Amino acid sequence: MKIEIKKFGELSAIELYELLRLRTEVFVVEQNCVYNDIDGMDQQGLHVLAKVGGRIIGYTRLLKAGTRFESASIGRMVVDKDYRFKGYAREIMEHSVDYIHKSWNASLIHISAQQYLKGFYSSIGFKIVTEPYLEDGIPHVGMDIEVSGVN
């Protein structure tokens, strides 16, 4: 797996199409959740593209502190169903956390995690910081990770 991080304007038309297709395929179709995925924050974020054979199989969106949450955040974590349970999600998340910490000098990172995935995120080091809440009709919890060390 190859990981690339790009600003919105650096994405090729094909990459943008592929990442939006993947997000829609999982969040809208697979999870049967009608919501506005194109939320106006893509232009402000960095896009973590996980590729196998040149194809995007996983993704996260990184947002600086003050964009969506008070702290820097990771969102839109997604892995193509044919590539799940192979360690890709963990590698993408760890890479995303490391990038935010080193490049943005952030020591606190927030996610809005689907509640059924709290065990996965906890295994990476995230801790639950909110009561459960509904986001787009799906139970979520707010989770934070504190990152320390030399940048």
C-alpha positions in Angstrom: 0.0 0.0 0.0 1.2 3.5 -0.9 0.0 6.5 1.1 -0.1 10.0 -0.5 -1.3 13.2 1.2 -2.6 16.0 -1.0 -4.3 19.3 -0.8 -7.7 19.6 -2.6 -6.2 21.5 -5.5 -3.5 18.8 -6.0 -6.0 16.0 -6.5 -6.4 14.8 -10.0 -9.9 14.6 -11.4 -9.6 10.8 -11.3 -8.4 10.8 -7.7 -11.3 13.2 -6.7 -13.8 11.0 -8.5 -12.4 7.8 -6.9 -12.3 9.2 -3.3 -15.9 10.6 -3.6 -17.0 7.2 -5.1 -15.5 5.3 -2.3 -17.0 7.6 0.4 -20.4 7.4 -1.2 -20.2 3.6 -1.7 -19.5 3.0 1.9 -21.2 5.9 3.8 -24.3 6.3 1.7 -25.0 3.0 0.0 -23.4 0.4 2.3 -24.5 2.1 5.5 -27.8 3.2 4.0 -27.3 6.7 5.3 -28.6 9.7 3.3 -26.4 12.6 4.2 -24.5 15.4 2.6 -21.0 14.0 2.1 -19.8 17.0 0.1 -19.9 19.3 3.1 -17.7 22.2 2.0 -14.7 21.1 4.0 -12.8 19.1 1.4 -11.2 22.3 0.0 -9.9 23.1 3.5 -8.6 19.7 4.3 -5.7 17.4 3.4 -6.6 14.1 1.7 -4.8 10.9 2.8 -5.1 8.5 -0.2 -4.2 4.8 0.4 -3.5 3.2 -2.9 -3.0 -0.4 -4.0 -2.0 -0.8 -7.7 -2.7 2.8 -8.3 -6.4 2.4 -7.0 -7.6 4.3 -4.0 -8.6 1.6 -1.4 -8.7 3.8 1.7 -8.9 7.4 2.7 -9.0 9.9 5.5 -9.6 13.7 5.5 -7.4 15.8 7.8 -8.7 19.2 9.1 -6.7 21.7 11.0 -7.8 22.9 14.5 -10.7 25.3 14.3 -12.0 24.0 11.0 -14.6 21.5 12.3 -13.6 21.0 15.8 -11.5 23.0 18.3 -8.6 20.6 17.8 -7.2 19.1 14.6 -9.3 16.2 13.4 -9.4 13.1 11.2 -12.6 12.2 9.4 -14.1 10.3 6.5 -12.0 7.2 7.5 -13.0 4.6 4.9 -11.6 1.4 3.4 -13.0 -0.4 0.4 -14.9 -3.5 1.5 -12.5 -5.8 -0.5 -9.5 -4.5 1.5 -10.9 -4.6 5.1 -9.5 -6.7 7.9 -6.0 -6.6 6.4 -4.5 -3.9 8.6 -5.0 -1.0 6.1 -7.3 1.0 8.3 -4.9 0.9 11.2 -2.0 1.9 8.9 -4.0 4.8 7.4 -5.1 6.1 10.8 -1.6 5.8 12.3 -0.2 7.6 9.3 -2.8 10.3 9.6 -2.2 10.8 13.4 1.6 10.9 12.7 1.2 13.5 9.9 -1.0 15.8 12.0 1.4 15.6 15.0 4.6 16.2 13.0 3.4 18.6 10.3 0.9 20.7 12.3 2.6 20.3 15.7 -0.7 19.1 17.1 -0.7 17.2 20.3 -4.5 16.6 20.5 -6.5 15.0 17.6 -10.3 14.5 17.6 -12.5 12.1 15.7 -16.2 11.6 15.5 -16.3 7.8 15.5 -19.1 5.6 14.6 -19.9 3.9 17.9 -19.5 0.3 16.7 -15.8 1.2 15.8 -14.8 2.6 19.2 -12.8 -0.6 20.0 -10.8 -0.2 16.8 -10.0 3.4 17.5 -9.3 2.7 21.2 -6.7 0.1 20.1 -4.9 2.9 18.3 -4.9 5.1 21.4 -8.1 7.2 21.1 -10.2 7.7 24.2 -13.9 8.4 24.4 -14.6 12.0 25.4 -18.3 12.4 24.8 -21.5 10.6 25.5 -23.0 8.8 22.5 -24.8 11.0 20.0 -26.5 10.6 16.7 -24.8 12.0 13.6 -26.7 11.6 10.4 -28.8 9.0 12.1 -25.8 6.8 13.1 -24.6 6.5 16.8 -21.2 8.2 17.2 -18.9 9.1 20.1 -16.3 11.8 20.2 -12.8 10.4 20.7 -9.4 12.1 21.3 -5.8 11.0 21.1 -3.0 12.9 22.8 0.2 12.6 20.9 3.5 13.6 22.5 7.2 13.2 21.6 9.7 15.0 19.4 8.4 16.4 16.2 
